[in-house]
Amino acid sequence: MRKKKKSKFIKSKYIITVILIVFVLFVIATNFSPSVIQSRFTNTSAIENPYIVPENFKLIDAKTLTIEEGGYKIYSISLDENKRIHIYMINNETGTVNTILLNSAGYADYQGFDATPSYKSIQYFIDGSFWGVRSADFEFESPKTDTYIFLVSKSPLIAEQEQFSGISTVDLLVYEVKQ
């Protein structure tokens, strides 16, 4: 007696069914939706189409900054002691920028900062300060009531950096983190 061979069609149908079941379970488990897929792959700015925001975030501000080669722009915000914010920044152009998070005294020092090798230092917050990046995404808790400055620069801030070229358009989203 001859054994019947299973057809390739039945095997492929079984594989497709398993893949569909796994996909459905993934969608259910992660609460994934088509709008999430669309937001991740559309070609719009962060302000028009921000990333998925946690429930404990409240949008405070959304800005677009244009930074000329060799220049910088600032975003300043007054915060009470122990106030938490979340900043999301993305450079919409090719190339990189530097970011520095400063308090009012640090910004005053920065304004007098000479980029030549004078070895003058400025005090800044490590959280929020990044060299040669296309994006930044961080939380910050203010240690005291003050005005805080998020500075985005197209000029070298450390001796080892080369001069940046071109203009950058940067989207900046600032959220209050509810506790």
C-alpha positions as CSV (number, residue, x, y, z in Angstrom):
1,M,0.0,0.0,0.0
2,R,1.3,3.4,-0.9
3,K,1.5,6.3,1.5
4,K,-0.1,9.5,0.4
5,K,2.2,12.5,0.1
6,K,1.0,15.7,1.8
7,S,0.8,18.4,-0.8
8,K,3.1,21.4,-0.7
9,F,-0.1,23.5,-0.7
10,I,-1.2,22.1,2.7
11,K,2.3,22.7,4.2
12,S,2.4,26.3,3.0
13,K,-1.1,26.9,4.2
14,Y,-0.1,25.6,7.7
15,I,3.0,27.9,7.7
16,I,0.9,31.0,6.7
17,T,-1.7,30.2,9.4
18,V,1.0,30.0,12.1
19,I,2.6,33.3,10.9
20,L,-0.8,35.0,11.1
21,I,-1.5,33.7,14.5
22,V,1.9,34.9,15.8
23,F,1.2,38.3,14.2
24,V,-2.2,38.6,15.8
25,L,-0.8,37.6,19.2
26,F,1.9,40.3,18.8
27,V,-0.6,43.0,18.0
28,I,-2.8,42.0,21.0
29,A,0.2,41.8,23.4
30,T,1.8,45.1,22.5
31,N,-1.4,47.1,21.8
32,F,0.2,47.9,18.4
33,S,-1.9,49.8,15.9
34,P,-1.7,50.8,12.2
35,S,-1.3,54.5,13.4
36,V,1.8,53.5,15.3
37,I,3.2,51.8,12.2
38,Q,2.4,54.9,10.1
39,S,3.9,57.4,12.6
40,R,7.2,55.5,12.7
41,F,7.6,55.4,8.9
42,T,6.2,58.7,7.7
43,N,8.5,61.5,6.5
44,T,7.2,64.3,8.7
45,S,8.8,66.3,11.5
46,A,8.7,65.3,15.2
47,I,6.4,68.3,15.9
48,E,3.8,67.2,13.3
49,N,4.1,63.5,14.2
50,P,5.7,63.0,17.6
51,Y,6.7,59.6,18.9
52,I,4.3,57.8,21.2
53,V,4.1,59.8,24.4
54,P,3.7,58.1,27.8
55,E,0.6,58.9,29.8
56,N,2.5,60.7,32.5
57,F,3.9,63.3,30.0
58,K,2.2,66.6,29.3
59,L,3.4,68.6,26.3
60,I,4.7,72.0,27.4
61,D,6.1,73.3,24.2
62,A,7.0,72.4,20.6
63,K,9.6,74.5,18.7
64,T,11.5,74.3,15.4
65,L,14.9,75.9,15.6
66,T,17.1,76.8,12.6
67,I,20.8,76.9,13.4
68,E,23.3,78.4,11.0
69,E,26.7,76.9,10.5
70,G,28.9,78.0,13.4
71,G,26.0,79.4,15.4
72,Y,23.6,78.2,18.1
73,K,20.0,78.6,19.3
74,I,18.6,78.2,22.8
75,Y,15.4,77.1,24.4
76,S,15.0,78.4,27.9
77,I,12.5,77.3,30.5
78,S,11.9,78.3,34.1
79,L,11.6,75.4,36.5
80,D,10.8,75.1,40.1
81,E,13.0,72.8,42.3
82,N,12.5,69.1,41.7
83,K,10.4,69.7,38.5
84,R,10.9,67.0,35.9
85,I,10.9,67.6,32.2
86,H,11.5,65.3,29.2
87,I,13.1,66.8,26.1
88,Y,13.1,65.2,22.7
89,M,15.2,66.8,19.9
90,I,15.7,65.6,16.4
91,N,17.9,67.2,13.7
92,N,15.9,67.1,10.4
93,E,18.9,67.7,8.3
94,T,22.0,65.6,7.5
95,G,24.9,66.2,9.8
96,T,25.1,66.6,13.6
97,V,24.8,69.2,16.3
98,N,26.0,69.6,19.9
99,T,23.6,70.1,22.8
100,I,24.3,71.5,26.2
101,L,21.9,71.8,29.2
102,L,22.8,74.8,31.4
103,N,21.4,76.7,34.3
104,S,21.4,80.6,34.1
105,A,24.9,80.9,35.6
106,G,26.3,78.3,33.2
107,Y,24.7,80.1,30.2
108,A,26.3,83.4,31.3
109,D,29.6,81.6,31.4
110,Y,28.9,80.1,27.9
111,Q,28.2,83.5,26.4
112,G,31.7,84.6,27.5
113,F,33.2,81.3,26.3
114,D,36.0,81.6,23.7
115,A,36.2,78.6,21.4
116,T,39.9,79.1,21.0
117,P,42.1,76.9,23.3
118,S,41.8,79.2,26.3
119,Y,40.8,76.2,28.5
120,K,38.0,78.1,30.1
121,S,35.4,75.7,31.5
122,I,31.7,76.0,31.8
123,Q,29.4,74.1,34.1
124,Y,26.7,72.1,32.4
125,F,24.5,69.2,33.2
126,I,25.6,65.8,31.8
127,D,22.0,64.8,31.2
128,G,21.0,66.8,28.2
129,S,24.6,67.5,26.9
130,F,25.6,65.5,23.8
131,W,28.4,66.0,21.3
132,G,27.9,65.3,17.6
133,V,24.4,63.9,17.6
134,R,21.4,63.8,15.3
135,S,18.9,63.4,18.1
136,A,18.6,63.6,21.9
137,D,15.9,62.1,24.2
138,F,16.3,62.6,27.9
139,E,14.7,63.5,31.3
140,F,16.0,66.1,33.6
141,E,15.0,67.0,37.2
142,S,15.8,70.6,38.2
143,P,18.0,70.7,41.4
144,K,16.8,74.2,42.2
145,T,14.4,76.9,41.0
146,D,16.2,78.5,38.1
147,T,16.0,79.2,34.4
148,Y,17.4,76.3,32.4
149,I,18.8,76.6,28.9
150,F,18.9,73.8,26.3
151,L,21.5,75.0,23.8
152,V,21.8,73.5,20.3
153,S,25.0,74.4,18.5
154,K,26.5,74.0,15.0
155,S,30.0,74.9,16.3
156,P,32.7,72.8,17.9
157,L,32.5,72.8,21.7
158,I,35.4,70.6,22.4
159,A,38.9,70.8,21.0
160,E,38.8,67.5,19.1
161,Q,35.7,68.4,17.1
162,E,35.8,69.7,13.5
163,Q,33.8,72.6,12.3
164,F,30.1,71.7,11.5
165,S,28.9,72.6,8.0
166,G,25.5,73.6,6.7
167,I,22.3,74.6,8.4
168,S,20.2,72.4,10.7
169,T,16.5,72.5,11.3
170,V,15.9,71.0,14.7
171,D,12.5,70.0,16.2
172,L,12.3,70.3,19.9
173,L,9.5,68.8,22.1
174,V,9.4,69.6,25.8
175,Y,7.2,67.6,28.2
176,E,6.4,68.0,31.9
177,V,6.8,64.6,33.6
178,K,3.9,64.2,36.0
179,Q,4.9,62.4,39.2
